[in-house]
């Protein structure tokens, strides 16, 4: 008989991903007002400046915080 001692590895509960950083999504208005504009933000501003453009935001490196436990 085989024992069932093997634990299942959950990627959300692992020690490696426990304190993974997360970044908040910001809109183009936030990128325009930002004092330290990054390349990702400038590219997003350019895309959103075209008429009829739809966007969901861009990840901002300045809003980096601790991950969830």
Secondary structure, 3 states (H helix, E strand, C coil): CCCCCCCCCCCCCCCCCCCCCECCEECHHHHHHCCCCCHHHHHHHHHHCCCCCCCCCEECHHHCECCCC
